[in-house]
Amino acid sequence: MPSLPTLWSRRGVGRLAAGLLVCARLLAHGQAPTVATAHKARAYTREAHLMGSHFTFTAVSSDDSLAWRAVRAGLRETQRIDHLFSYWDSTSQVVKVNRLAGIRPVVVDKEVYDLIERTLRISQLSGGAFDITFASSDKIYHFDKTAHARLPDSATVRNSIRRIGWQKVKLDPATHSVYLPEKGMRINLAGILQGYGVRRAQEIMKKMGIAGGLINGSGDVYCWGKQPDGAAWRIAIGDPARPHTVSSWLTVSDMAVVTAGNYEQYFTVAGKYYGHIINPHTGYPATGLRSVTIICPDVELADALDDAVFVLGAEQGLALINRLKGVDATVITDEGQTLVSRGMQLNAYYSAAQAGPTPAAATQNKTSSQPKP
């Protein structure tokens, strides 16, 4: 049995809330460096509030100084990404693209351009179930657990999504410019930033010499190598019907486990449950699923796919996953039924380190995900 605790991958409140719970004793030995003593590998963890969410950065090492330097470097990289892609910071390039929608293209950094391009690839792959232009929608719902709310009328719903459409985004690879052709159009990369931030932080920490670790960005989990005792990492998937309990668990290494849920932000109408994840095609809350967990070597890709599967529903969503090499998924339906993709093994899921999955006609590097209202 691992000497470190089972971890929970649970992002029931969407992209902008904390998703990691530690089930047993702490992963870390403190928030600041201590004097190095023994050379036995230990786990060093630092927590931070980034991207509106709770992040943890864990490094497994026998070198105290190296571990803390790597953790700080991973945290700083995530902070940099948060600022660069911010939807709220008036100085960010994303805000400038939105502000000049319908006016003119905006030249952005190559990093920003590349990430937006990857989001459009995953939009194409998912048939638009994932769409960063969802930020263009009007905010017509209040997911505050109200028991006697009302659904907006159909005309209001249709009008709320009139500016959505990933196909409308114009990219110019020669100039790295982005153009939104309609006034009022907006993009928001909030949904992808946690996966992207986790990926970049892990790459930096590993390059610095951290052979094992775990980063969790509000339910976007990537773990690599082993725990200090040599065991693989154990990730628990929460049960939507029973908070703080386990639906299933996975034993993983060199793998991302990303979970999205809509069971903490919702309202009910006539006894029917409506979660906060919206179908960009219809404007109505996606129905049928309470939780989606994606497992693959690429945390950024997983971050994109969980929302796409949520919108597509169990049948179409799992069909999409089954077409992708190196990707698996498990979903929990509104009725509490657990369904899995082809080849998925709950309770014992291992993978050797891989360069990443190769979805058909989808990504050229890494991919992306969809914001929530």
C-alpha positions in Angstrom: 0.0 0.0 0.0 1.4 3.4 -0.8 2.9 5.4 2.1 1.4 8.6 0.8 -2.3 9.3 0.8 -4.8 8.6 -1.9 -5.7 11.8 -3.7 -9.1 12.9 -4.9 -9.6 14.2 -8.4 -12.8 16.1 -8.2 -13.7 19.4 -9.9 -17.4 19.6 -9.2 -17.4 23.4 -9.2 -15.8 23.7 -12.6 -12.6 25.4 -13.7 -12.6 28.2 -11.2 -12.7 26.3 -7.9 -10.5 24.0 -5.8 -10.8 20.3 -6.7 -8.1 18.4 -4.7 -8.8 16.9 -1.4 -6.2 14.9 0.6 -7.7 11.8 2.2 -5.1 10.9 4.8 -2.0 12.6 6.2 -0.4 15.6 4.4 1.6 15.1 1.3 4.1 17.6 2.3 6.5 18.4 5.0 5.8 22.1 5.2 5.4 25.2 3.1 9.0 26.3 3.2 12.4 24.7 2.9 13.9 23.0 6.0 17.5 22.1 6.7 18.5 19.0 4.7 19.2 16.0 6.9 18.8 12.5 5.4 19.2 11.6 1.7 16.0 9.5 1.6 13.5 10.6 -0.9 10.6 12.7 0.4 7.6 14.5 -0.9 7.7 18.3 -0.8 4.5 20.2 -1.5 3.5 23.8 -1.8 0.0 25.1 -2.2 -1.1 28.2 -4.0 -4.2 30.0 -5.2 -3.8 30.4 -9.0 -6.3 31.0 -11.8 -9.0 31.4 -9.3 -8.4 27.8 -8.1 -6.4 25.7 -5.6 -3.1 24.3 -6.9 -0.7 21.9 -5.3 2.9 21.3 -6.5 4.6 18.2 -5.2 8.2 17.1 -5.9 9.7 13.8 -4.8 13.4 14.1 -4.2 16.2 13.4 -1.7 17.6 16.9 -2.3 15.7 19.4 -0.2 17.1 22.4 -2.0 16.4 21.0 -5.5 12.9 20.0 -4.5 11.9 23.5 -3.3 13.6 25.3 -6.2 11.6 23.1 -8.6 8.3 23.6 -6.8 8.8 27.3 -6.8 9.7 27.3 -10.5 6.6 25.3 -11.3 4.5 27.8 -9.3 6.1 30.8 -11.0 5.4 29.3 -14.5 1.8 28.8 -13.6 1.6 32.4 -12.4 3.1 33.6 -15.7 0.5 31.7 -17.7 -2.3 33.0 -15.6 -1.3 36.5 -16.3 -0.6 36.0 -20.0 -4.0 34.4 -20.8 -6.1 36.3 -18.2 -9.7 37.0 -19.2 -9.9 39.7 -16.5 -6.6 41.5 -16.6 -7.0 44.6 -18.9 -3.4 44.3 -20.0 -3.6 40.7 -21.2 -3.5 39.8 -24.9 -6.8 37.8 -24.6 -8.6 40.9 -23.3 -7.1 43.0 -26.2 -8.4 40.4 -28.7 -11.9 40.6 -27.2 -11.8 44.4 -27.0 -11.0 44.7 -30.7 -13.6 42.1 -31.8 -15.3 43.3 -35.0 -12.6 46.1 -35.4 -9.3 44.6 -36.3 -6.9 41.6 -35.9 -4.6 41.6 -32.9 -1.0 40.3 -33.1 -0.3 38.1 -30.1 2.7 36.2 -28.8 3.4 32.9 -30.5 2.5 31.0 -27.3 -0.9 32.6 -27.2 -1.5 32.1 -30.9 -0.5 28.4 -30.6 -2.7 27.7 -27.7 -5.7 29.3 -29.4 -5.0 27.3 -32.6 -5.0 24.1 -30.5 -8.3 25.0 -29.0 -9.8 25.3 -32.5 -8.4 21.8 -33.4 -10.2 20.3 -30.4 -13.3 22.2 -31.3 -13.2 20.6 -34.8 -12.5 17.2 -33.3 -15.5 17.4 -30.9 -17.9 18.9 -33.4 -18.0 22.2 -31.4 -18.9 20.5 -28.1 -15.8 22.4 -26.8 -15.6 26.0 -27.9 -13.6 28.9 -26.4 -16.0 31.4 -28.0 -18.6 30.3 -25.4 -17.4 33.4 -23.6 -19.5 35.3 -26.2 -22.8 34.0 -24.7 -25.1 36.0 -22.5 -25.2 35.0 -18.9 -28.8 33.9 -18.4 -28.4 31.3 -15.6 -27.7 31.5 -11.9 -26.2 28.3 -10.7 -26.8 28.9 -7.0 -28.6 25.7 -6.0 -31.9 27.4 -6.1 -34.7 24.9 -5.7 -37.5 26.8 -7.5 -35.7 28.5 -10.3 -37.1 29.1 -13.8 -35.6 28.2 -17.2 -35.3 31.2 -19.5 -37.7 31.2 -22.5 -36.5 29.6 -25.7 -36.0 32.9 -27.5 -33.8 34.2 -24.7 -31.7 31.0 -24.8 -31.3 31.1 -28.6 -30.3 34.8 -28.5 -27.8 34.1 -25.8 -25.6 32.0 -28.1 -25.9 34.0 -31.3 -22.2 35.0 -31.3 -20.8 31.6 -30.4 -18.9 29.8 -33.1 -15.3 28.6 -33.0 -15.3 28.5 -36.9 -15.6 32.4 -36.8 -12.2 32.9 -35.2 -9.7 34.0 -37.8 -6.0 33.1 -37.3 -3.1 34.4 -39.5 0.0 32.2 -39.0 2.2 34.6 -40.9 1.6 37.4 -38.4 0.3 35.4 -35.4 -2.8 37.5 -35.3 -6.2 36.7 -34.0 -9.4 38.3 -35.1 -13.0 37.9 -33.9 -15.1 39.2 -36.7 -18.2 40.2 -34.8 -18.6 42.9 -32.2 -19.4 41.3 -28.8 -17.6 38.1 -29.6 -15.2 37.0 -26.9 -12.8 34.1 -26.2 -12.0 32.8 -22.7 -9.2 30.2 -22.2 -10.0 29.8 -18.5 -11.1 26.2 -19.1 -7.7 25.2 -20.6 -5.4 27.2 -18.5 -5.3 24.8 -15.6 -4.3 21.9 -17.8 -1.9 24.0 -19.8 -0.4 25.4 -16.6 0.0 22.0 -15.0 1.7 20.7 -18.2 4.2 23.6 -18.3 5.0 23.4 -14.6 5.6 19.7 -14.8 7.9 20.0 -17.8 10.0 22.6 -16.0 10.1 20.6 -12.7 11.1 17.4 -14.6 13.8 19.3 -16.6 15.3 20.5 -13.3 15.8 16.9 -12.2 12.6 16.0 -10.4 12.0 12.4 -11.4 8.7 12.0 -9.6 5.9 14.4 -8.5 2.3 15.4 -8.7 0.7 18.7 -9.7 -3.0 19.3 -9.2 -4.8 22.3 -10.6 -8.3 22.2 -9.3 -8.9 18.6 -10.5 -6.4 18.7 -13.4 -3.9 16.1 -12.0 -0.7 15.1 -13.6 1.6 12.6 -11.8 4.9 11.3 -12.9 7.5 8.9 -11.6 6.9 7.3 -8.2 6.1 8.2 -4.6 9.0 8.2 -2.2 8.5 4.5 -1.3 8.5 3.6 -5.0 4.8 3.0 -5.3 2.7 4.5 -8.1 0.3 7.3 -7.3 -3.3 6.6 -6.4 -6.0 9.0 -7.6 -9.6 8.7 -6.2 -12.6 9.7 -8.3 -15.3 11.3 -6.1 -18.8 10.1 -6.0 -21.2 12.9 -7.1 -24.0 11.4 -5.0 -22.0 11.2 -1.8 -19.6 14.1 -1.3 -16.1 13.2 0.1 -16.6 9.5 -0.8 -14.9 7.5 -3.5 -16.6 6.2 -6.6 -13.5 4.5 -7.9 -9.7 4.9 -7.9 -6.9 4.7 -10.3 -3.2 3.7 -9.8 -1.2 5.8 -12.3 2.3 7.0 -13.2 3.3 9.4 -16.0 -0.4 10.1 -16.6 -3.0 12.8 -16.3 -6.3 12.3 -14.5 -8.7 15.2 -15.1 -12.2 15.3 -13.7 -15.1 17.7 -14.4 -18.4 17.7 -12.6 -21.5 19.8 -12.4 -22.9 18.6 -9.1 -21.9 21.6 -7.0 -23.2 24.4 -9.2 -26.7 23.8 -10.3 -30.4 24.7 -9.9 -33.5 22.7 -10.1 -36.8 23.3 -12.0 -39.8 21.1 -11.3 -37.6 18.6 -9.6 -35.2 18.4 -12.6 -31.5 19.0 -12.0 -29.6 21.5 -14.2 -25.8 21.7 -13.9 -23.6 24.6 -14.8 -21.9 23.1 -17.9 -23.7 24.6 -20.9 -24.1 23.0 -24.3 -22.8 25.7 -26.7 -25.0 24.4 -29.5 -28.3 24.8 -27.7 -27.6 27.2 -24.9 -29.2 24.9 -22.3 -27.3 23.1 -19.5 -25.8 19.8 -20.6 -27.8 16.9 -19.2 -27.2 13.2 -18.6 -23.9 13.2 -16.8 -22.8 14.2 -13.3 -19.0 13.5 -13.7 -16.5 12.9 -16.5 -12.9 11.8 -15.9 -10.3 11.6 -18.7 -7.1 9.6 -18.4 -4.3 10.2 -20.8 -0.6 11.2 -20.9 -1.4 14.8 -21.9 -3.0 16.8 -19.2 -3.8 19.6 -21.6 -5.7 17.3 -23.9 -7.5 15.7 -21.0 -8.5 19.2 -19.8 -10.2 19.8 -23.2 -11.9 16.5 -23.5 -13.7 16.3 -20.2 -15.9 19.2 -21.2 -16.5 17.9 -24.7 -17.6 14.6 -23.3 -19.9 16.3 -20.8 -21.6 18.2 -23.6 -21.8 15.2 -26.0 -23.2 12.9 -23.3 -22.3 9.3 -22.5 -22.9 7.6 -25.8 -21.3 10.2 -28.2 -18.7 11.2 -25.6 -17.4 7.7 -25.1 -17.5 7.1 -28.9 -15.2 10.1 -29.3 -12.8 8.8 -26.6 -12.7 5.4 -28.2 -11.5 7.0 -31.4 -8.5 8.5 -29.7 -5.2 6.6 -29.2 -3.9 6.6 -25.7 -7.1 8.2 -24.1 -9.6 6.6 -21.8 -12.6 7.9 -19.8 -15.1 7.1 -17.2 -18.4 8.9 -16.7 -21.0 8.9 -14.1 -24.6 9.4 -15.3 -27.4 11.3 -13.6 -28.7 7.9 -12.5 -25.5 7.0 -10.8 -24.3 4.5 -13.4 -20.6 4.3 -14.1 -19.6 3.8 -17.8 -16.1 3.4 -19.2 -14.4 3.7 -22.5 -13.0 0.7 -24.4 -9.9 -0.6 -22.5 -10.5 1.5 -19.4 -9.5 -0.3 -16.2 -10.8 1.2 -13.0 -9.0 0.6 -9.7 -5.8 -0.4 -11.4 -4.7 1.9 -14.3 -1.0 2.0 -15.2 0.8 3.6 -18.2 4.4 3.9 -19.3 5.6 7.4 -20.0 4.5 8.4 -23.5 5.1 11.3 -25.8 1.3 11.8 -25.9 -1.8 10.6 -27.7 -2.4 11.1 -31.4 -6.1 11.8 -31.9 -7.3 11.6 -35.5 -7.3 14.9 -37.2 -7.0 16.8 -34.0 -3.8 18.1 -32.4 -0.4 19.1 -33.5 1.3 19.2 -30.0 -1.1 19.7 -27.2 -4.8 20.7 -27.0 -7.2 22.7 -25.0 -10.6 23.2 -23.3 -13.8 25.2 -22.8 -14.7 27.8 -20.2 -17.7 27.8 -18.0 -20.1 30.7 -17.6 
